[in-house]
Amino acid sequence: MTTIAPLPRPPLPRGDDTLWAVIATVGKTERIAEVYRSRDDALNDRAWRAAQVRAYEHLIAKTRQPVPRYSVAPIRRADLPRAWSPLPALGFLRGAFV
């Protein structure tokens, strides 16, 4: 009788399901602004968003909007909300923290 032996699977790269999220925080509210495969890309996006906020600092103060803080954290694909969409850098100026 012939037996079928399973083929060994190559190991998956570590952190295959891990993405890097740029998180915008205003007060106690947090929103995922953007998601990247690499941490370096997420750090670059965080720096760009912070620069945009600094560039419009006078306008933000004039409209009395709270200033968002940006951070980078690992996130799993399964943790993304279903209706998630990227957040514009200054999207909070539309009157709500979009």
C-alpha positions in Angstrom: 0.0 0.0 0.0 1.3 3.5 -0.9 1.2 6.2 1.7 1.2 9.9 0.9 3.6 12.0 2.9 2.8 15.7 3.3 5.4 18.1 1.8 7.2 20.3 4.4 6.0 23.9 4.3 8.6 26.6 4.3 8.4 28.7 7.4 6.5 32.0 7.0 8.5 35.2 7.4 8.1 36.5 10.9 5.5 39.2 11.3 3.9 38.3 7.9 0.5 39.5 9.2 1.9 42.6 10.9 1.5 46.0 9.3 2.6 49.4 10.6 -0.1 52.0 11.3 0.2 55.7 11.6 -2.2 56.6 14.3 -3.7 60.1 14.8 -4.7 61.0 18.3 -6.9 64.0 19.3 -7.8 64.0 23.0 -8.9 60.4 23.8 -10.0 59.6 20.2 -7.6 57.6 18.0 -7.9 56.9 14.3 -5.7 54.9 12.0 -4.5 57.5 9.5 -2.6 55.2 7.2 -1.2 51.6 7.0 2.2 50.5 5.7 4.1 47.2 5.3 7.4 48.6 6.6 8.1 50.6 9.7 10.3 53.1 7.8 7.5 54.0 5.5 5.2 54.6 8.4 7.8 56.8 10.2 8.2 58.8 7.0 4.5 59.3 6.8 4.3 60.3 10.4 7.0 62.9 9.9 5.2 64.3 6.8 1.9 64.6 8.7 3.6 66.3 11.6 5.2 68.7 9.2 1.8 69.5 7.6 0.4 70.2 11.1 3.3 72.5 11.9 2.9 74.3 8.5 -0.7 75.1 9.3 -0.2 75.7 13.0 -1.5 79.3 12.8 -4.7 78.3 11.0 -5.3 75.4 13.4 -4.9 77.8 16.4 -7.2 80.4 14.6 -10.0 77.8 14.1 -9.6 76.5 17.6 -9.2 72.9 16.5 -7.3 70.5 18.7 -4.0 69.5 17.2 -3.6 65.8 16.4 -0.5 63.9 17.5 0.8 61.1 15.3 2.4 57.9 16.4 3.4 54.6 14.7 2.4 51.2 16.1 2.3 47.6 14.7 -1.2 46.4 13.8 -2.6 43.2 12.4 -4.6 43.2 9.2 -7.5 41.6 11.1 -7.6 44.6 13.5 -8.4 47.2 10.8 -12.0 48.3 10.9 -14.1 47.1 7.9 -15.0 50.5 6.6 -11.5 52.0 7.2 -10.1 54.5 4.7 -7.0 56.6 4.9 -7.2 59.9 6.9 -6.0 63.1 5.2 -3.2 64.9 7.0 -5.4 67.9 7.7 -8.7 66.2 7.4 -9.6 67.4 11.0 -10.0 70.9 9.7 -13.3 70.0 8.1 -15.0 70.6 11.4 -14.7 67.0 12.7 -11.9 64.5 13.4 -12.7 62.5 10.2 
